[in-house]
Amino acid sequence: MSRPVSIKNEAILEAARKIFLQHGYQASTKRVAREAGVSEGSLFKHFKTKADLFMAAMETDAGILSWEEKLMASVGKGDVRKNLESAGMQILEHLEVMLPCVMMVRSSGITIAQPHRNGDSGVPHPIQRMHALANYFRAEVKAGRLAMKNTEVQAQIFFGTLAHYVFNKTVCDFRLVSPVVYVRTVVEMILRASTPEQGKKGKR
């Protein structure tokens, strides 16, 4: 879920985003602090490590309703297929930004430390997003609109399949079909395995 970011944090994130985009991950935190108009020590009071700062700067979406929030708000409403397709497209867009960033950090031999800011639980962000998907699936199961025995596994399949698409596009410059067609296919796959039996019988 998106979290409110203080003005000071947002100023730091904007500065970090600017510096990292210009100079890459090797840019110093001292340079980021100077751009933000704060001391380097103050910067690390907000973000425990450089990797935390980098990841937060690259994925910040302050003021924007996240796909997780939109998806949870759609529980029991509208068409499940369309809701998942919309979320899937947003996830792809997010992954297209974040995957190269993660690869850049990992290529430096750094394991990304888990954030503990603004109430974060320390769970890695990709795992948080899979949990968000699983929460949505559970809510729709409870509403009788989906039938899943293991929502966490289905969420990982959904998120992981989209991540694989972005990985192939980023690393191999390979794209079998357009993002829209791919997302629709993945959603169809999930729904074929998750349609309540009563709904299946009703279609016969």
C-alpha positions in Angstrom: 0.0 0.0 0.0 1.2 3.5 -0.7 2.4 5.4 2.4 2.4 9.2 3.0 5.9 10.6 2.7 6.9 13.7 4.7 7.9 16.8 2.8 11.5 16.3 4.0 11.6 12.7 2.9 10.1 13.6 -0.5 12.8 16.3 -1.0 15.4 13.7 -0.3 13.8 11.2 -2.7 13.5 13.7 -5.5 17.2 14.6 -5.0 18.2 11.0 -4.9 16.2 10.1 -8.0 17.8 13.0 -9.9 21.4 12.1 -8.9 21.0 8.3 -9.4 19.4 8.8 -12.8 22.2 11.1 -13.8 25.2 9.2 -12.4 24.0 5.7 -11.6 24.1 3.7 -8.4 27.8 4.6 -7.9 26.8 8.2 -7.1 27.7 9.1 -3.5 25.2 9.7 -0.8 27.1 12.8 0.0 26.2 14.1 -3.4 22.6 13.2 -2.9 22.6 15.0 0.5 24.1 18.1 -1.0 21.4 18.1 -3.8 18.7 17.7 -1.1 20.1 20.4 1.1 20.6 18.2 4.1 23.6 16.6 5.9 24.7 13.1 5.0 24.0 12.1 8.6 20.5 13.4 8.3 19.9 11.5 5.1 20.8 8.2 6.9 18.3 9.0 9.7 15.6 8.6 7.1 17.1 5.7 5.1 19.3 3.1 6.8 21.4 2.3 3.8 22.3 3.6 0.3 20.5 0.7 -1.2 17.3 1.6 0.8 17.5 5.2 -0.5 18.1 4.0 -4.1 15.1 1.7 -4.1 12.8 4.2 -2.4 13.8 6.9 -4.9 13.2 4.7 -7.9 9.8 3.4 -6.8 8.3 6.4 -5.0 4.7 7.0 -5.9 3.7 9.7 -3.3 0.3 11.1 -4.0 -0.6 8.3 -6.5 -3.2 5.7 -5.7 -1.3 2.4 -5.9 -2.5 -0.6 -7.8 -2.8 -2.5 -4.5 -5.2 0.1 -3.2 -7.2 0.2 -6.4 -7.4 -3.6 -6.5 -8.5 -3.9 -2.8 -11.1 -1.2 -3.4 -12.5 -3.3 -6.3 -13.2 -6.4 -4.1 -16.8 -7.5 -4.8 -17.3 -4.8 -7.4 -17.1 -4.7 -11.2 -15.5 -7.4 -13.3 -12.7 -9.5 -11.7 -11.1 -10.0 -15.1 -10.9 -6.3 -15.8 -9.7 -5.5 -12.3 -6.9 -8.0 -12.6 -5.9 -6.8 -16.0 -5.7 -3.2 -14.8 -3.6 -4.3 -11.9 -1.4 -6.5 -14.1 -0.6 -3.5 -16.4 0.3 -1.4 -13.5 2.5 -4.1 -12.1 4.3 -4.4 -15.5 5.0 -0.7 -15.6 6.3 -0.8 -12.0 8.5 -3.8 -12.7 9.9 -2.2 -15.9 11.3 0.6 -13.6 12.3 -1.5 -10.6 13.9 -4.6 -12.2 16.7 -2.7 -13.9 17.3 -0.8 -10.6 17.5 -4.0 -8.6 19.9 -5.5 -11.2 22.0 -2.4 -11.0 22.3 -2.7 -7.2 22.9 -6.4 -7.3 25.6 -6.1 -9.9 27.5 -4.0 -7.4 27.6 -7.0 -5.1 25.1 -5.5 -2.7 22.2 -7.3 -1.1 19.4 -4.8 -0.7 18.7 -4.3 2.9 15.0 -4.4 3.9 13.5 -0.9 4.6 12.1 -0.1 8.1 10.7 3.4 7.4 7.2 4.7 7.9 5.9 1.5 9.4 7.5 -0.9 7.0 7.6 -4.5 8.3 11.0 -5.3 6.9 9.5 -7.6 4.3 11.0 -7.1 0.8 8.9 -4.9 -1.4 8.3 -7.6 -4.1 7.1 -9.9 -1.3 4.8 -7.2 0.1 3.3 -6.9 -3.4 2.7 -10.6 -3.6 1.0 -10.5 -0.2 -1.2 -7.7 -1.5 -2.3 -9.8 -4.4 -2.9 -12.7 -2.1 -5.0 -10.5 0.2 -7.1 -9.5 -2.8 -7.5 -13.1 -3.9 -8.6 -14.1 -0.4 -11.1 -11.2 -0.3 -12.6 -12.3 -3.6 -12.7 -15.9 -2.5 -14.6 -14.8 0.6 -17.0 -12.8 -1.6 -17.6 -16.0 -3.7 -16.1 -14.6 -6.9 -13.0 -16.7 -6.9 -12.1 -20.2 -5.8 -8.5 -20.7 -4.7 -7.0 -23.3 -2.3 -3.7 -21.4 -1.9 -3.9 -17.7 -2.6 -0.2 -17.0 -1.8 0.9 -19.5 -4.5 -1.5 -18.0 -7.0 -0.3 -14.5 -6.2 3.3 -15.6 -6.7 2.4 -17.2 -10.0 0.7 -14.0 -11.1 3.5 -11.6 -10.0 6.3 -13.9 -10.9 5.0 -14.5 -14.5 4.8 -10.8 -15.0 8.3 -10.3 -13.6 9.6 -13.0 -16.0 8.1 -11.1 -19.0 9.9 -7.9 -17.9 13.2 -9.8 -17.2 13.2 -11.2 -20.8 12.4 -7.8 -22.2 15.1 -6.1 -20.1 17.9 -8.6 -20.4 17.3 -10.4 -23.7 15.3 -7.7 -25.6 12.7 -10.4 -26.1 9.0 -9.8 -26.2 6.8 -12.7 -27.4 3.6 -10.6 -27.5 2.6 -7.1 -26.4 2.2 -6.3 -22.7 -1.6 -6.0 -23.1 -1.9 -9.5 -24.7 0.5 -11.0 -22.2 -1.4 -9.6 -19.2 -4.7 -10.7 -20.6 -3.3 -14.2 -21.1 -1.9 -14.4 -17.6 -5.2 -13.2 -16.1 -7.1 -15.8 -18.2 -4.8 -18.5 -16.9 -5.4 -17.5 -13.3 -9.2 -17.2 -13.7 -9.5 -20.6 -15.5 -8.1 -22.2 -12.4 -10.0 -20.0 -10.0 -13.6 -19.8 -11.2 -16.1 -21.0 -8.6 -17.7 -24.3 -9.5 -21.2 -22.8 -9.4 -20.1 -20.2 -11.9 -18.8 -22.9 -14.2 -22.0 -24.9 -14.1 -24.0 -21.8 -14.8 -22.1 -21.3 -18.1 -23.0 -24.7 -19.4 
